[in-house]
Amino acid sequence: MSACTSCGACCASFRVDFSVFETQAEGGAVPNGLAVEVTASTCRMRGTDHAPPRCAALSGTLGVKIGCGIYEWRPSPCREFEEGSDACERARHRHGLPPLSGPH
């Protein structure tokens, strides 16, 4: 089992910006209601620009059990985020979660 299904720190640590072409309105998969327009070419996942950030698609309790309500339709930054990466470890630290042991 991936640590990601119990963590969720990345979903509550970073802005998630992506191309407008990833939204359903432009032929992509990200639901329009979860995308906030930033510029004519960029959208952001709703909730990720709040302080503190927390993606609107995230459900559950960080560090216990989480889920992504749009996992199959998530934008490219979420698809490309790597478990155990430096950014992952920073997000985990920010939320008081222990580091992962080695690459996954």
Sequence and secondary structure as in RCSB ss.txt:
>XXXX:A:sequence
MSACTSCGACCASFRVDFSVFETQAEGGAVPNGLAVEVTASTCRMRGTDHAPPRCAALSGTLGVKIGCGIYEWRP
SPCREFEEGSDACERARHRHGLPPLSGPH
>XXXX:A:secstr
  GGGT  GGGGTS  EEEGGGBGGGTSSB GGGEEESSSSEEEETTTTSSS   TTEEEETTTEEEETTGGG  
HHHHH  TTSHHHHHHHHHTT    SS  
